[in-house]
Amino acid sequence: MIIDTQKLQKRVLQNKRAHGFNTTDVKFELLLLYGEVNELFQGWQKDDKENIDEELADVAIFLLGIAEMLKSDLGDDIIKKMKINEKRIYKDGNKYLKRS
């Protein structure tokens, strides 16, 4: 499935507005994101697949919302960062040096 992250970002923010949730305080959203990552970790520790899937979605939703609040294109940002990562050389799981 191809996902249009720009549409998702707008939809996430629209839903937050419709429910009266925060749409301006990025710092607060980052704290909430931290909480969702913690819930994901707890689900993973319990090997609770259903909860893991739900928390993964929550983490993604918060990231999309934050990206929209910051006027970033998360999909484009991910592609750019993947290209950077693909050019890096790793040794024993650690960044070794950057290919040009």
N, C-alpha and C positions, 0 to 999 in steps of 0.2 A: 504494500500500500504506500503510495506517495502522499506525503503530508505537506500541506501548505502552512508553514509555520507562521507566516504573516497573518493569515486568516485566523489561525488558532490563537495567536497573541491577542488580536482584537476581540475575539469571542470570549477569551478568559477575562479580559478587562471589562467587557460588556456585562458578563455574568456577575462580576464583583460589584459593579455599579448597581445592577438590578437588585442585588441582595443587601446593599448598603455597606459593603465591605470597603476596606481601605484601598484607595487607588492612587495615593500621592506620596505616602511615607515609605520610601524604599528601605530605610533602615528597619522599620517594623516588619516589612515583608521578608527581609533577609533573616530576621529572627524567627519568623514563622517557618521559613524554609528550613532553617536549622532544626526546628522541631519535627518537621516532616521527615528529614533525613534520619533523625533519631528513631522515629517510628518505623522507618524502613529497616534500620539496623536491628531493632527489636524483633520485627517480623522475621528477618533473616536468621537471627539467633534461635528462634523457635521453629525454624524450618516450616513456616506457615505460608505456603505458596499463594493462597488467595490474598492474604494480607500483604505479602510482598508486592504482588501485582498492583494492588490498590495504592500502596504507598509510593511505588515507582511512579504511578500516574500523578499522585499528589505532588511529588517533587517536580515532575515535568510541568505541571500546571503552574506551580509557583514560579518556576524559571521563566515560563512563557509570559506570565503576568509581569514579572520584574523587567523582562526585556521590553515589553510594550511600554511600561512606565518610563523606562530610560530611552525610549525611541530607538532601540536597537533592533536589528533583524537577526533573531537568534539562529535561524536556519543558515543564513549567510555567514554569520560569525562562526558557526560550527564547521562549515565547509572550509573556511579560511584557516581555522585552527587545525583541522585534520590535515590540510596540505602542509602546514608547518611541521606537525608531528611526524608525517610520513617521510620528511626529509631528514629527520634526526636519526642519529646512530646511537643505539643503546648497547651497553655492555653490562651483562649481569643485572638487567632490569633498571639500570641507572643511566641517565643521559650521559653520553660519552662525548660527543662533539656534534656540531651541526654541519650537514652537507651543504654545499653551495648550489 
